[in-house]
Amino acid sequence: MQDYRDLIATLNRSGKKLSKCHRRITDYIVEHIDKSPSMTTSKLASEVGVSESTVVRFATAMGYDGYASMQRTLQELAGHYLTGYQRMEMSAELEDHEVLGAVLRRDMNNLRMTLDNIDQDVYDDIVRRILSAHAIYIMGLRSAAPLAQFMDFYMNYIFDNVHLVSSGSTDVFESISKLHADDLLIGISFPRYSSRTLDAMSFAKRCGAQVVAITDGPMSPLARIADATLTARTDMASFVDSLAAPLSLINALLVSLGLQRKDALSEHFQQLESVWNTYNVYMEEENGHA
């Protein structure tokens, strides 16, 4: 129940004590955190047993311009608190034939909202930070691990001193124990956030290193630690995290970094092609077919 009190404390921008009627609305929201963020004013009013105008006044009392503004914040916060079971319940009403379209449309919406909300100045600043770092550490655990591995794979083509921090046989703190002030740690995590990633980012800050976060929004605990943050939407259709937008954002970062180091990267790829051809790393075309 402590998590729910934390949720309401975060949602309540005004910090004011709520009336009994407004408390009923908050109780319903936290008890139905898997459904309430997507409800219209009329639906929420009907479920709680109050008028629509009461729901609108509730949003204002919480410190928002209106219900839509509060709803956007609630949708972002909801992902922080949903359990695996609640995530699974989100898709329980989908018919088998609806899954493909529902998931792909959700991913497309995540991509569109990520692009609409990206701050180009922050993006450019992070590119500069990465380019100026002596050593680059990339950390993503649990469902974010594939994102970190993808980024590490291509970053090693661009830079000479890149380290993937994973939860393998070596403890993560051993992996980052040599961090210096001229190094940079990229922490990648989405709801439900990895506490280990947060701890490692805090450790990097204490070492004086730069810390960059790739996460889902400004309310993410990663954003509170990082020197600079890039956000990507990860609204899920079920228990499976939607990583389409974060992967696309990382892809863009890699392209930008590659363009900044295109001469060295071009020379490196020419050397690699010779090695790949010598050891048949990739399939060659035969009789006009791949």
C-alpha positions in Angstrom: 0.0 0.0 0.0 3.0 2.3 0.5 3.5 2.3 -3.3 0.0 3.5 -3.8 0.5 6.4 -1.3 3.6 7.3 -3.2 1.7 7.3 -6.4 -0.9 9.7 -5.1 1.7 11.9 -3.6 3.4 12.1 -7.0 0.2 12.6 -8.9 -1.0 15.4 -6.5 0.9 18.4 -7.7 -1.0 20.8 -5.5 0.0 19.0 -2.3 -3.3 20.0 -0.8 -5.4 17.8 1.4 -8.2 16.2 -0.6 -11.9 16.3 0.2 -13.8 13.1 1.0 -15.3 13.0 -2.4 -12.0 13.5 -4.1 -10.4 10.9 -1.9 -13.0 8.4 -3.2 -11.7 9.1 -6.7 -8.1 8.6 -5.7 -9.0 5.4 -4.0 -10.6 4.1 -7.1 -7.7 5.2 -9.3 -5.1 3.4 -7.2 -7.2 0.2 -6.8 -7.7 0.1 -10.6 -4.4 1.4 -11.7 -4.4 -1.0 -14.7 -7.6 0.5 -16.1 -8.2 4.0 -14.6 -5.6 5.9 -16.7 -7.5 5.1 -19.9 -10.9 6.1 -18.6 -12.8 9.1 -19.8 -14.3 11.5 -17.3 -17.8 10.0 -17.8 -16.5 6.5 -17.3 -14.5 7.4 -14.2 -17.4 9.4 -12.8 -19.8 6.5 -13.4 -17.5 3.9 -11.7 -16.9 6.1 -8.7 -20.5 7.3 -8.4 -19.9 11.0 -8.8 -20.7 13.6 -11.5 -18.4 14.4 -14.4 -18.0 17.9 -13.2 -16.6 16.5 -9.9 -14.0 14.5 -11.8 -13.0 17.7 -13.6 -12.8 19.6 -10.4 -10.7 16.8 -8.9 -8.1 17.2 -11.7 -8.0 20.9 -11.0 -7.6 20.3 -7.2 -4.7 17.9 -8.0 -2.9 20.9 -9.7 -3.6 20.2 -13.4 -5.1 22.4 -16.1 -7.8 19.8 -16.8 -8.6 16.1 -16.8 -6.6 15.4 -20.0 -3.5 16.9 -18.4 -3.9 14.7 -15.3 -4.6 11.7 -17.4 -1.3 12.0 -19.3 0.6 12.1 -16.0 -1.4 9.2 -14.6 -0.7 7.1 -17.7 3.0 7.7 -17.3 2.9 6.9 -13.6 0.7 3.8 -14.0 3.5 1.8 -15.7 5.7 2.4 -12.7 3.3 0.5 -10.4 1.8 -2.2 -12.6 2.7 -5.8 -11.6 3.2 -8.5 -14.1 -0.2 -9.9 -13.3 -1.9 -6.5 -13.9 0.0 -6.1 -17.2 -1.3 -9.5 -18.3 -4.8 -8.5 -17.3 -4.6 -5.6 -19.7 -4.7 -7.9 -22.7 -7.2 -10.4 -21.2 -10.1 -8.9 -23.2 -8.3 -9.0 -26.5 -9.5 -11.6 -29.0 -6.8 -13.6 -30.8 -7.4 -12.0 -34.1 -7.1 -8.5 -32.5 -3.6 -9.0 -31.0 -1.5 -8.3 -34.1 -3.2 -5.0 -34.9 -3.4 -3.9 -31.3 0.2 -4.4 -30.6 1.5 -2.9 -33.8 -0.7 0.1 -33.5 0.5 0.6 -29.9 4.1 0.5 -31.1 3.4 3.0 -33.9 1.7 5.3 -31.4 4.8 5.0 -29.1 7.1 5.9 -31.9 4.9 8.9 -32.9 4.7 10.2 -29.4 8.4 9.7 -28.8 9.2 11.8 -31.9 6.7 14.5 -31.0 8.1 14.9 -27.5 11.9 14.6 -28.2 14.0 17.6 -27.3 16.5 18.1 -30.1 18.7 20.3 -27.9 19.0 17.5 -25.3 19.5 14.9 -28.0 22.4 17.0 -29.5 23.9 17.6 -26.1 23.9 13.8 -25.4 25.6 13.2 -28.7 28.3 15.7 -27.7 28.7 14.1 -24.2 29.2 10.6 -25.7 31.7 11.9 -28.3 33.8 13.6 -25.6 33.9 10.7 -23.1 37.1 8.8 -22.6 35.3 5.5 -21.9 31.6 4.7 -22.4 29.7 2.2 -20.2 26.3 1.0 -21.3 24.0 -0.6 -18.8 20.6 -2.2 -19.3 19.3 -5.1 -17.2 16.3 -7.5 -17.4 14.0 -6.4 -20.3 16.4 -3.5 -21.2 19.3 -5.9 -21.6 18.7 -6.4 -25.4 18.7 -2.6 -25.9 22.0 -2.3 -24.1 23.5 -5.2 -26.1 22.3 -3.7 -29.4 23.8 -0.3 -28.5 27.1 -1.9 -27.3 27.4 -4.0 -30.6 27.3 -0.9 -32.8 29.1 1.5 -30.4 32.1 -0.8 -30.6 32.4 0.0 -34.3 32.4 3.7 -33.5 34.5 3.9 -30.4 37.5 2.1 -28.9 36.7 2.1 -25.2 33.1 0.8 -24.8 32.0 -1.5 -22.0 28.7 -3.4 -21.6 27.6 -3.7 -18.0 25.4 -6.8 -17.5 24.3 -9.0 -14.7 26.5 -11.9 -15.7 29.1 -13.7 -13.7 30.7 -10.3 -12.7 28.9 -8.0 -10.3 27.8 -4.8 -12.0 29.8 -2.7 -9.5 32.9 -4.6 -10.4 32.2 -3.8 -14.0 32.1 -0.1 -13.3 34.7 0.1 -10.5 37.2 1.8 -12.8 34.9 4.7 -13.8 36.7 8.1 -13.9 35.5 11.7 -14.1 36.1 11.8 -17.9 34.0 8.6 -18.5 30.2 8.3 -19.2 27.6 5.8 -18.2 24.4 5.3 -20.2 21.7 3.8 -18.0 18.7 2.2 -19.8 15.6 1.2 -17.9 11.8 1.3 -18.2 8.9 0.4 -15.9 9.3 -1.6 -13.8 12.7 0.0 -13.2 15.8 -1.9 -12.3 17.0 -0.9 -8.9 20.4 -2.2 -9.8 20.6 0.2 -12.7 19.7 3.1 -10.5 22.3 2.1 -7.9 25.0 1.9 -10.7 24.0 5.4 -12.0 24.3 6.8 -8.5 27.7 5.2 -8.1 28.8 6.7 -11.4 27.7 10.2 -10.2 29.7 9.8 -7.0 32.8 8.9 -9.2 32.3 12.2 -11.0 31.4 10.5 -14.3 28.7 11.8 -16.6 25.4 9.9 -16.5 23.0 9.7 -19.4 19.6 8.0 -19.0 17.4 6.4 -21.7 14.0 5.9 -20.1 10.2 6.5 -20.5 9.7 10.0 -19.1 10.7 12.9 -16.8 9.1 11.2 -13.8 11.3 8.2 -14.2 13.7 7.7 -11.3 16.5 7.5 -13.8 15.8 11.1 -15.0 16.3 12.4 -11.4 19.8 11.0 -11.3 21.1 11.6 -14.9 22.9 14.7 -16.1 20.8 14.4 -19.4 17.9 12.2 -20.3 16.3 10.9 -23.5 12.8 9.6 -23.3 10.9 7.1 -25.4 7.3 5.9 -24.9 6.9 2.2 -23.9 3.2 2.0 -23.3 2.5 -1.8 -23.4 -0.4 -3.8 -24.6 0.3 -6.6 -22.2 3.0 -8.0 -19.9 5.6 -7.6 -22.7 7.4 -4.3 -22.7 7.1 -2.3 -25.9 10.7 -1.6 -26.9 10.0 -0.3 -30.5 10.5 3.4 -29.6 13.5 3.0 -27.4 15.2 0.8 -30.0 14.5 3.4 -32.7 15.8 6.2 -30.5 19.0 4.2 -29.8 19.3 3.6 -33.6 19.1 7.3 -34.2 21.8 8.0 -31.6 24.1 5.4 -33.3 23.6 7.0 -36.7 24.3 10.5 -35.3 27.5 9.3 -33.6 28.6 7.4 -36.7 28.2 10.5 -38.8 30.3 12.5 -36.4 33.1 9.9 -36.8 32.4 8.9 -40.4 36.1 9.0 -41.6 37.4 6.7 -38.9 34.3 4.5 -39.1 34.7 4.2 -42.9 38.3 3.1 -42.5 37.4 0.6 -39.8 34.7 -1.0 -41.9 37.1 -1.4 -44.8 39.4 -3.3 -42.5 36.6 -5.4 -41.2 35.4 -6.3 -44.6 38.8 -7.8 -45.4 38.5 -9.9 -42.2 34.9 -10.9 -42.8 35.8 -12.0 -46.4 38.8 -14.0 -45.3 36.9 -16.0 -42.6 33.6 -16.2 -44.4 31.7 -14.4 -41.7 28.8 -13.6 -43.9 27.1 -15.6 -46.7 28.3 -14.7 -50.2 26.0 -14.6 -53.3 26.1 -17.8 -55.4 24.7 -18.0 -58.9 23.1 -14.6 -58.5 21.3 -15.5 -55.2 22.1 -14.5 -51.7 
